[in-house]
Amino acid sequence: MNDWFADGALAEYCVTRPDWIAPKPRRIGHAEAASVPIGALAAWQGLFDRAKLQPGERVLIHGGAGAVGVYAIQLAHAHGAHVITTVSAHNIAFVRALGADQAIDYKAGPFEKEAQDIDVVFDTVGGETLRRSWSVLKSNGRLVTIAAGSEATSGERVKQAFFIVEPNHAQLAEVGQRIDAGILQPVVDSIVPFSQAAEAYAGTVERKGRGKLVVMSAVDCAQTRTPPPAGRR
Ligand SMILES: NC(=O)c1ccc[n+]([C@@H]2O[C@H](COP(=O)([O-])OP(=O)(O)OC[C@H]3O[C@@H](n4cnc5c(N)ncnc54)[C@H](OP(=O)(O)O)[C@@H]3O)[C@@H](O)[C@H]2O)c1
């Protein structure tokens, strides 16, 4: 993972630093590997470095089917937390399979009705969802938010709750080991060629609405869909 503020995420080559990268997990391909760092590290740093989530605590993850949410659910579950997450109805079975103990359809009614006494809120949605989340916290509860809309806030408590993911070799290496061990699953929403990169960023390409969208060179895209004969990789 390169620095959040560095250009070049779609370049064929980039300059990086040893402490920002980790070996690609062996059991997944390059498209899946590219989908991992931002989501997994944002989830890791929010849950463990900032919110100090403890085993047995109740965590509410907003946007559990999103690119960051899928890691937050899996990491919190593996840590022994009770995981509650908000999703659309069609994603309920999906997030439960990732390890959510309770999945709330946020379109069916206010999530506050079903989620109370929360130790940690991990918010990836922001706005109204974030505003309404303070009330579900226990008195010693913690809230973290990564939602882009929270970055420019002037409110002091949202400022304190917001953070931007940072490259971290040790955490990324641990994530890679868990993927190789089969206990953490990357979720690729879809793969689009470079020619559709602008549309991908604009959010106008078709998505399944689960996990990360990956932009790939046309050649790699073709190889991903039709694996080359053995020995040619
Ligand atoms: N600060 C950082 O370091 C950092 C790092 C990564 C991402 N981000 C930001 O974090 C946000 C989320 O990123 P992402 O990549 O995970 O997004 P994403 O993959 O686009 O997923 C967003 C998910 O939110 C769900 N959603 C939408 N409205 C919702 C609501 N009211 N309540 C609950 N869920 C809702 C949707 O799921 P359903 O289909 O189930 O409705 C969707 O899957 C973005 O603003 C992104 O820019 C920040």
The ligand as a Gaussian input file, in Angstrom:
#p B3LYP/6-31G(d) Opt

LIG

0 1
 N      -10.245000       7.266000       5.832000
 C       -9.725000       6.190000       5.254000
 O       -8.602000       5.784000       5.535000
 C      -10.537000       5.438000       4.246000
 C      -10.097000       4.207000       3.736000
 C      -10.928000       3.514000       2.837000
 C      -12.162000       4.055000       2.497000
 N      -12.530000       5.272000       3.004000
 C      -13.872000       5.842000       2.751000
 O      -14.785000       5.021000       3.499000
 C      -16.033000       4.967000       2.848000
 C      -16.409000       3.523000       2.571000
 O      -15.453000       2.962000       1.705000
 P      -15.649000       1.539000       1.035000
 O      -14.549000       1.385000       0.058000
 O      -15.837000       0.475000       2.083000
 O      -17.047000       1.786000       0.265000
 P      -17.900000       0.846000      -0.662000
 O      -17.134000      -0.400000      -1.005000
 O      -18.397000       1.691000      -1.748000
 O      -19.079000       0.367000       0.297000
 C      -19.987000       1.187000       0.885000
 C      -21.080000       0.257000       1.428000
 O      -21.891000       1.032000       2.259000
 C      -23.157000       0.453000       2.262000
 N      -24.088000       1.531000       2.625000
 C      -24.485000       2.611000       1.915000
 N      -25.295000       3.387000       2.666000
 C      -25.391000       2.764000       3.874000
 C      -26.068000       3.065000       5.095000
 N      -26.841000       4.162000       5.221000
 N      -25.917000       2.226000       6.142000
 C      -25.154000       1.125000       6.053000
 N      -24.491000       0.776000       4.927000
 C      -24.618000       1.593000       3.864000
 C      -23.389000      -0.208000       0.918000
 O      -23.818000      -1.534000       1.184000
 P      -25.268000      -2.153000       0.864000
 O      -25.246000      -2.557000      -0.595000
 O      -25.344000      -3.322000       1.785000
 O      -26.299000      -1.085000       1.120000
 C      -21.950000      -0.316000       0.353000
 O      -21.556000      -1.649000       0.171000
 C      -15.879000       5.851000       1.597000
 O      -16.307000       7.142000       1.944000
 C      -14.365000       5.829000       1.341000
 O      -13.942000       6.962000       0.631000
 C      -11.747000       5.962000       3.867000

